[in-house]
């Protein structure tokens, strides 16, 4: 299982929100590049970057900073936040970003997302952010009612290979992964073949153990955010992934 540290960027700073609430924001660093170098020097293979400004507004001033993390630090990056048009996809892929997470636009315009999958399937990840099994979009400020299984199945038919499942009710809370809620989600998409990265609520390495115990071969990775910045998980813990 790949353990992936998160770098959430807002106003060019590294922050963490609680349950996606922009009014509950804590700054952990004024220098995302410095944080990225810490991961690089600790031999972390991949980082999860979220451009919170772009997620909320669709555009932001963080683009050049994110590109510098790739060009100067050389990390493998999966990036989410504001990926809502093909020009942005092409721009970021040309900058060396390996994976782009698409959420809002995929649900608002499924035909567009399927078209993008036909061109860039190897690089696109579906962002599935759930609260009480309801999909949230636009920086988690809007709720849409969709049948998750049929929607994901349709995208898989168009080439989707991976999604990131985020439990919003646990994100940034340090309460631990809601394993039962995750199992409910996995059961709702049983039979669908894709890799799944889990996010939301990690409090310690015990969550990696609990996730491993779910024993679903589709689970590829676990995103670690606040627990890392609060010192509950160390960089040493993240090296090379987790194997029980």
C-alpha positions as CSV (number, residue, x, y, z in Angstrom):
1,X,0.0,0.0,0.0
2,X,1.4,3.4,-1.0
3,X,1.4,6.0,1.8
4,X,1.0,9.4,0.2
5,X,1.7,12.7,2.1
6,X,-0.6,15.6,1.4
7,X,0.3,19.2,0.6
8,X,-2.8,21.3,0.7
9,X,-2.0,24.8,-0.6
10,X,-4.0,27.9,0.1
11,X,-2.6,31.4,-0.6
12,X,0.8,29.8,-1.3
13,X,0.9,28.3,2.2
14,X,0.6,24.7,3.4
15,X,-2.7,24.4,5.4
16,X,-5.1,21.8,6.7
17,X,-8.9,22.3,6.8
18,X,-11.3,20.4,9.1
19,X,-14.0,18.6,7.1
20,X,-13.3,20.9,4.1
21,X,-14.4,24.0,6.0
22,X,-12.5,27.0,4.7
23,X,-13.2,28.9,7.9
24,X,-11.3,26.2,9.9
25,X,-7.9,26.5,8.4
26,X,-4.5,26.0,10.1
27,X,-1.2,27.0,8.5
28,X,1.6,24.5,8.9
29,X,4.2,26.1,6.7
30,X,4.7,29.3,4.7
31,X,6.9,27.4,2.2
32,X,5.4,24.4,0.3
33,X,8.7,24.0,-1.5
34,X,10.5,23.4,1.7
35,X,7.9,20.8,2.7
36,X,8.2,19.1,-0.7
37,X,12.0,19.0,-0.3
38,X,11.5,17.3,3.1
39,X,9.6,14.5,1.4
40,X,12.1,14.3,-1.5
41,X,15.0,14.0,1.0
42,X,13.1,11.3,2.9
43,X,12.7,9.2,-0.3
44,X,8.9,9.6,-0.4
45,X,7.8,8.4,-3.9
46,X,4.7,10.4,-4.4
47,X,2.9,13.4,-2.9
48,X,-0.8,14.5,-3.1
49,X,-1.2,18.2,-3.7
50,X,-4.5,20.0,-3.5
51,X,-4.8,23.6,-4.8
52,X,-7.5,24.7,-2.4
53,X,-7.9,28.1,-4.0
54,X,-8.5,26.5,-7.4
55,X,-10.9,24.0,-5.9
56,X,-13.0,26.7,-4.5
57,X,-12.8,29.3,-7.3
58,X,-11.7,27.3,-10.3
59,X,-8.5,29.3,-10.7
60,X,-5.7,30.5,-8.4
61,X,-2.3,32.0,-8.1
62,X,-0.7,28.7,-7.0
63,X,0.0,27.3,-10.4
64,X,3.6,28.4,-10.8
65,X,4.4,27.3,-7.2
66,X,3.0,23.8,-8.0
67,X,5.0,23.6,-11.2
68,X,8.2,24.5,-9.2
69,X,7.6,21.6,-6.9
70,X,7.8,19.3,-9.9
71,X,10.6,21.0,-11.8
72,X,12.9,21.9,-8.8
73,X,12.2,19.1,-6.4
74,X,11.4,16.3,-8.9
75,X,8.6,14.6,-6.9
76,X,5.9,12.4,-8.5
77,X,2.8,14.4,-8.0
78,X,-0.9,13.8,-8.1
79,X,-2.7,17.1,-8.2
80,X,-6.3,18.1,-7.5
81,X,-8.2,21.4,-7.4
82,X,-9.5,23.4,-10.3
83,X,-8.8,20.8,-13.1
84,X,-11.8,21.8,-15.2
85,X,-10.7,22.3,-18.8
86,X,-8.4,20.6,-21.3
87,X,-5.9,23.5,-21.4
88,X,-5.3,23.1,-17.7
89,X,-4.8,19.3,-18.1
90,X,-2.3,19.8,-21.0
91,X,-0.5,22.6,-19.1
92,X,0.1,20.5,-16.0
93,X,1.0,17.4,-17.9
94,X,3.5,19.4,-19.9
95,X,4.9,20.6,-16.6
96,X,5.6,17.1,-15.5
97,X,2.7,16.4,-13.2
98,X,1.9,12.7,-13.5
99,X,-1.6,12.5,-12.2
100,X,-4.5,15.0,-12.3
101,X,-7.5,14.6,-10.0
102,X,-10.8,15.7,-11.6
103,X,-13.9,16.1,-9.4
104,X,-16.3,19.0,-10.0
105,X,-16.1,19.1,-13.8
106,X,-16.5,15.3,-14.1
107,X,-19.9,15.4,-12.4
108,X,-21.1,18.6,-13.9
109,X,-20.2,17.5,-17.4
110,X,-19.7,13.7,-17.6
111,X,-19.4,13.8,-21.4
112,X,-16.5,16.2,-21.2
113,X,-14.7,13.9,-18.6
114,X,-15.2,10.9,-20.8
115,X,-13.7,12.8,-23.7
116,X,-10.7,13.6,-21.5
117,X,-10.4,10.0,-20.5
118,X,-10.2,9.0,-24.2
119,X,-7.1,11.2,-24.5
120,X,-5.5,11.2,-21.0
121,X,-6.8,8.1,-19.2
122,X,-3.3,7.1,-17.8
123,X,-3.1,10.5,-16.1
124,X,-6.6,11.2,-14.8
125,X,-8.0,10.2,-11.4
126,X,-11.6,10.7,-10.4
127,X,-12.0,12.6,-7.1
128,X,-14.9,11.1,-5.2
129,X,-15.6,13.2,-2.2
130,X,-18.4,11.8,-0.1
131,X,-20.4,13.1,2.9
132,X,-23.1,10.6,4.1
133,X,-22.6,8.9,0.7
134,X,-23.5,12.1,-1.1
135,X,-21.0,13.5,-3.6
136,X,-19.6,17.0,-2.8
137,X,-18.1,19.3,-5.4
138,X,-16.8,22.9,-5.8
139,X,-14.4,22.7,-2.9
140,X,-17.1,20.6,-1.0
141,X,-19.5,23.6,-1.0
142,X,-22.2,21.9,-3.1
143,X,-23.9,18.5,-2.9
144,X,-25.1,16.5,-5.9
145,X,-27.3,13.5,-5.8
146,X,-25.9,10.7,-8.0
147,X,-25.9,7.0,-8.1
148,X,-22.2,6.4,-7.4
149,X,-22.0,2.9,-8.9
150,X,-23.6,3.7,-12.2
151,X,-21.6,6.9,-12.5
152,X,-18.2,5.3,-11.8
153,X,-19.1,2.3,-14.0
154,X,-19.8,4.7,-16.9
155,X,-16.4,6.4,-16.4
156,X,-14.6,3.0,-16.2
157,X,-16.2,2.1,-19.6
158,X,-14.6,5.3,-20.9
159,X,-11.1,4.4,-19.5
160,X,-11.1,5.5,-15.9
161,X,-8.5,3.5,-14.0
162,X,-8.3,5.1,-10.6
163,X,-10.2,7.2,-8.0
164,X,-9.6,8.9,-4.7
165,X,-12.2,8.2,-2.1
166,X,-12.4,10.9,0.5
167,X,-14.6,10.7,3.6
168,X,-15.3,14.4,4.2
169,X,-16.8,13.8,7.7
170,X,-13.4,12.6,8.8
171,X,-11.1,14.8,6.8
172,X,-8.7,16.8,9.0
173,X,-10.3,15.5,12.2
174,X,-7.6,13.0,13.3
175,X,-10.5,10.6,14.3
176,X,-9.2,7.7,12.2
177,X,-10.6,6.1,9.0
178,X,-14.3,5.3,9.1
179,X,-13.8,1.7,8.0
180,X,-17.5,0.8,8.0
181,X,-18.3,3.7,5.8
182,X,-15.5,2.7,3.5
183,X,-16.7,-0.9,3.3
184,X,-20.2,0.4,2.5
185,X,-18.7,2.4,-0.4
186,X,-16.6,-0.6,-1.6
187,X,-19.7,-2.8,-1.5
188,X,-21.6,-0.3,-3.6
189,X,-19.1,-0.5,-6.4
190,X,-18.3,-4.3,-6.0
191,X,-17.5,-5.8,-9.4
192,X,-16.0,-2.5,-10.7
193,X,-12.3,-2.9,-11.5
194,X,-10.2,0.1,-10.7
195,X,-7.5,1.2,-8.1
196,X,-8.7,3.2,-5.1
197,X,-6.7,5.6,-2.9
198,X,-8.3,6.3,0.4
199,X,-8.3,9.7,2.2
200,X,-9.9,11.2,5.3
201,X,-9.3,11.0,9.0
202,X,-5.9,9.2,9.3
203,X,-4.6,9.6,12.9
204,X,-1.8,7.1,13.1
205,X,-0.2,4.1,11.5
206,X,-3.0,2.1,13.0
207,X,-5.1,3.3,10.2
208,X,-2.8,1.7,7.6
209,X,-3.2,-1.5,9.5
210,X,-7.0,-1.2,9.6
211,X,-7.1,-0.4,5.9
212,X,-4.9,-3.4,5.1
213,X,-7.4,-5.5,7.1
214,X,-10.2,-4.6,4.7
215,X,-8.5,-6.9,2.2
216,X,-9.9,-5.3,-1.0
217,X,-7.2,-5.7,-3.7
218,X,-8.4,-2.5,-5.4
219,X,-7.1,-0.4,-2.5
220,X,-3.8,1.0,-3.7
221,X,-2.9,3.8,-1.3
222,X,-3.6,5.9,1.7
223,X,-3.3,9.7,1.8
224,X,-1.8,11.1,5.0
225,X,-2.3,14.7,6.0
226,X,-2.8,16.3,9.4
227,X,-1.4,13.3,11.3
228,X,1.9,13.9,9.6
229,X,2.0,17.6,10.3
230,X,1.0,17.0,13.9
231,X,3.8,14.5,14.4
232,X,1.5,11.4,14.9
233,X,3.1,9.8,11.8
234,X,6.8,10.3,10.9
235,X,8.5,10.6,7.5
236,X,10.3,7.3,8.4
237,X,6.8,5.6,8.6
238,X,6.1,6.7,5.0
239,X,9.2,5.4,3.3
240,X,8.5,2.8,0.7
241,X,4.8,2.4,1.6
242,X,3.2,0.1,4.1
243,X,3.2,-3.6,4.3
244,X,1.6,-5.4,7.2
